[in-house]
Amino acid sequence: MQRLRKNDEVVVISGNHKGKRGKVLRLNAERNTVVVEGVHKIKRHVKSQPQRPGGIIEVEAPIHASNVMPVDPQTGKPTRVKFKTEDGKKTRVAKSGAVLVSQE
């Protein structure tokens, strides 16, 4: 089980985008990266195709997973994640004890 999941609310803790918050859009477990909504936007030059027009578009680029922390649902601050096993089910729990649930 991973500490981060899709649709988790996270805050960037280091780098050029430190302090920004957003929702996790994609995870890449092999490269250990995440794409966060509204964070680390880059410009892409896209060729015109029948489905869409061409031009310069802004997209979110991946950042390393160690540079983000999930937000505690009770306090709204960044928190570390631990795991609890109850009734044979493993759940993600914030350091304060609040259960982390991703909005899907």
C-alpha positions in Angstrom: 0.0 0.0 0.0 1.4 3.4 -0.9 1.4 6.5 1.3 0.0 8.6 -1.5 -3.0 7.9 -3.7 -4.8 9.5 -6.6 -7.1 12.4 -5.5 -5.2 12.9 -2.2 -4.9 16.5 -1.1 -1.1 17.2 -0.8 1.2 20.2 -0.1 4.6 20.7 -1.7 7.3 20.8 1.0 10.5 21.6 -1.0 11.6 23.0 -4.3 10.5 26.0 -6.3 6.8 25.3 -5.6 7.1 25.0 -1.8 3.9 25.7 0.0 1.5 25.1 -2.9 -1.4 22.7 -2.4 -3.2 20.6 -4.9 -4.8 17.2 -5.7 -2.8 14.3 -6.9 -3.8 13.6 -10.6 -1.4 10.8 -11.4 1.2 8.5 -9.7 4.1 6.8 -11.3 5.4 4.1 -8.9 8.3 3.1 -11.1 9.8 6.6 -11.1 8.4 7.5 -7.7 6.8 10.7 -9.1 3.4 12.4 -8.7 1.5 15.0 -10.9 -0.2 17.6 -8.7 -3.0 19.8 -10.0 -1.8 23.4 -10.5 1.8 22.7 -9.5 5.0 22.7 -11.7 3.3 23.8 -14.9 5.3 23.7 -18.1 4.6 24.7 -21.7 4.3 22.2 -24.4 4.3 22.9 -28.2 1.6 20.7 -29.7 1.2 20.0 -33.3 -2.3 20.5 -34.8 -4.4 17.3 -35.2 -8.0 16.7 -36.3 -9.1 16.1 -32.7 -7.5 19.3 -31.3 -5.9 22.5 -32.4 -2.2 23.0 -32.1 -0.3 25.7 -30.2 1.4 26.2 -26.9 -0.4 24.5 -23.9 0.4 24.5 -20.2 0.5 21.1 -18.5 1.5 19.9 -15.1 4.8 18.1 -15.0 5.7 15.3 -12.5 7.6 16.1 -9.3 9.3 13.6 -7.0 7.0 12.0 -4.4 9.4 12.9 -1.6 8.7 16.6 -2.2 5.0 16.3 -1.2 3.2 15.4 1.9 -0.5 14.5 2.4 -2.7 17.1 4.2 -4.2 16.1 7.6 -8.0 16.2 7.2 -8.4 17.5 10.8 -5.8 20.2 11.0 -5.1 21.0 7.3 -1.4 20.8 7.8 1.1 18.4 6.2 1.4 15.1 8.0 3.3 11.9 7.9 1.4 8.7 7.2 1.3 5.4 9.1 -0.7 2.2 8.6 -3.1 0.5 11.0 -4.5 -2.9 10.7 -8.0 -3.4 12.1 -10.2 -6.4 11.3 -7.8 -7.6 8.7 -8.0 -4.3 6.7 -5.0 -2.0 6.3 -5.8 1.7 6.4 -3.7 4.8 6.0 -3.7 7.0 9.1 -2.3 10.5 9.7 0.2 11.1 12.5 -2.6 12.8 14.5 -4.8 9.7 14.2 -7.2 10.9 11.5 -8.0 8.3 8.8 -6.8 9.5 5.3 -9.5 9.0 2.7 -8.9 9.9 -0.9 -12.0 11.6 -2.5 -13.0 9.5 -5.5 
